[in-house]
């Protein structure tokens, strides 16, 4: 491969790794929220299973990307699901402010799997949109796309999973130390659902809103500004859990 081509691919790979890091941060938050109510040993198992499922779904999404371009309803289901669990958590409380009943381990893993599918589609479609403009190479085709493009997307996906691995544990720890922060966290989950909804509405098959708007600076500024405001508001309004509290 020519040097100029290597430089071009390398630059896009760096951008993609940063993009996957940002996309994976909200994935990690959702995973942490879903696993938080489990005992510590089951939390780790659920998170590890979530990582494994995320890897499987993302790799699978790369191989069937030509099909996914036409399947807008997967993102729609993911968006509706995240908004639903956020609203359910915020509205269905008992008088102590805690959820009335925790979900079983298997139900939690099933929740994580469904969320991972939606995030995998969102992540890979964003990656393909970034990589698809790169020039072709003599590496042949993998999964219906240029081999070099496939490798770049694969590396980006792995980078995203590394972010999820470390960020999910961090989010669980923070939410355990500050239980009242969970309300803000669920608002973030709902807001992430809104982001997936925007991507769904901008899908070529629907084209209800312009795709350039969803991928452009205005919407991204709005999305991350609201994320930051919710996070900061939740942090400053939440109290740290006392040593003797149960």
N, C-alpha and C positions, 0 to 999 in steps of 0.2 A: 504493500500500500504506500502511495506517495506521501512525502512528509506533510505537504499542505493538507492532504486528506486526513492524516493522523491528527494534525493540530485542530482541524475543524471538528472532528469527532470527539477529541479530548475536551475541547471547550464546551461542547453540548453535553458531554457526560458530566462535567462539573456542575453545570446549571441544573441538569436532571437530578443529581444527587441532592442538591439544595432543595429542589422542588419536592422530591420524594420525602425529604426530611420534614418539610412543612406539612405535606399531605398526611404523613404518618403520625404526626403529633396528635392530630384530632382522632386518628384511629386508635392510638394508644390510650387516649383519654376515655373513649367509649369502652375499650376493653377493661380498663381499670375500674370504671363505674360498675360494669356488669359483674366483675369478679370480687368487688370489695366486701360484699355481705357474707362471702364464704369464709370458713376457717382458714388460717394462714397457710396450712399445707395444701388445702384445696385451691387457694388463690393461685399459688405457684403452678399447680397442675393445670388449672384453667387457662392461665396466661400462656403457658408453654403449648397447650393444645391450640389456643388461639393463634399463636405464632406459626405453628405447623400448618394450620388451616389457611392462614393468610398467605403463607408461602405457596401452598398447593393451588389456591385460587388465583394468585397473581401469575404464577407460571402458566396455569391453564388458560388464563385470560390472554396472555401473550400469544399462545398458540392458536386461539380462536378469535383473534382480534378482528379479522375481517367479518366475522359473524356478529361480534359485539357492537360494531358500528351501527347496526340496524336494530339492536335490541335495547330500546330506550326504557322499557318497562322494568328492567332489572334495577336501574338507578331509581326509578320512580318508587318501586317497592322499598328499596333501602331508605330513601328519603322519608317516606311515610312511616316506616318502622321506627326510625330514630326520633322523629317528631312525636310519634305515639308514646314511646317509652318515656320520653321527657315529660310530656303532659301527664301521663299516668302517675309518674313519680311525684310531680308537683301538686297534683290535685287529690290523689288518694293517700291522705295522711291520717293517722289517728291523733288523739289529743296530745300525745307526748311528742309529736313531730317526727316520729319514726314510721317507716313503712310497716304496714300491718303484718306482713308475712314475707319471709325471705324465700327466694326461689331455690329449688333443689340444684345440686351440682350438674346433673344432666340437662336441666332446663337452661341453666346458665351457659353451658357449653353450646347448646343449640342456639341461644341468643347470639353468642359470639360468632358462631358460624354464619348466621344470616347477615350480621353486620359486616363480617369479613368479605362476604361475596360482594356487597354493595361497594365497599371501599376498594376492593380489588379492581372492579370495573372502572370506578372513578380514577384510580391511580394510573392504571394502564392506558386508559383513553387520553389522560393528560400527558403521559409519557410519549405516546405515539404521536400526538399532535405536535410535540416538540421535536421529535426525531425524524418524522416522516419526510421533512424537507431536505434531509441530508442526501448528498449524492450517492448513487449506487457504488458497490465495490465488487471485486471479482470473487467474493467469498461464497457465492451461491445464495440460496434461500433457505430459511428456517422458519417454520410456522407461517408461511405465506408472505414473509417479508425478507428484505436483504439481511444476510447473515450478520454483517457488522451492526446494522440497526438493532437486530434482535439481541446481540450481546450487550450493547449499550443499555437497552431497556432492562435486560436481565440484571446487570450490575446495579442500575438504579433501584430496581425492586428489592434487591438484597440489602442495599443501603437503607432503604425505607424500613425493612424488617429489623435491622440493627437498632434504628431509632425507636421502633415500637418496643423492642426487648428491654431497653434501658428506661425509656420514658414511662412505660406502663407500671413498672415497679415503683418508680418515683411518684407517680400520681397516686398509687394505692397508699403509699406511706404518708403523703400529704393529707389525703382524705381521711386516713385513720387518726392522724394527729389533730385534724380540724374537721370533725364530723359535720358541723354546720356549713362547711364549704361545699358539701355535696349538692345543695340546692343550686348554687352557682354553677357547679359542674354539670348538672342536668340541664341548666339553661344553655350551657355550651354545647351539649349533645344535641339539643333541639336546634340550635343555630347551625350546627354542622349538617343537620337534616335539611335545613333551609338551603344550605350551599348545594347539597346534592339535588334538591328540588330545582334550583336555578339551572344546574347543568342539564337536568332532564328537560326542562322547558326550552333550553337552547339546542337540544339534540336535533340534528338534521332532519330526522323523521317527523318532528313536531314543529320546530322553528317558531315557537310562540314568542320568544325573545331572541334578539341577535346573539349569535355565538361570540362575536367580537366583544360584546359588552361583558359577558360572563368571564371571558379570558382577559379582559382589559384592566387597566389600572383603577378605574372608578369603582367597579364592583369589588376588586381585591382589596382596595383601601377600605371600603365599607366593611367587608367581611372581617378583616384582621383588626380593624379599629373596634368593632363591636366585641370581638373575641377578647381583646385586651381590656376593654371597659368592664365586661362581665367578670373576667378573671380578677382584676384589681378590686372591683367592688365587692366580690365575694371574699377576697382575702382580707380586706380591711374591716368588713362587717362580721367576719367569722371570728370566733374565739378559739383559743387553743384548748384541747382536751386536757382536763386536769388529771393528775396521776391516779386519784382515787375514784374518778368517774367510771361508770359502767355502761 
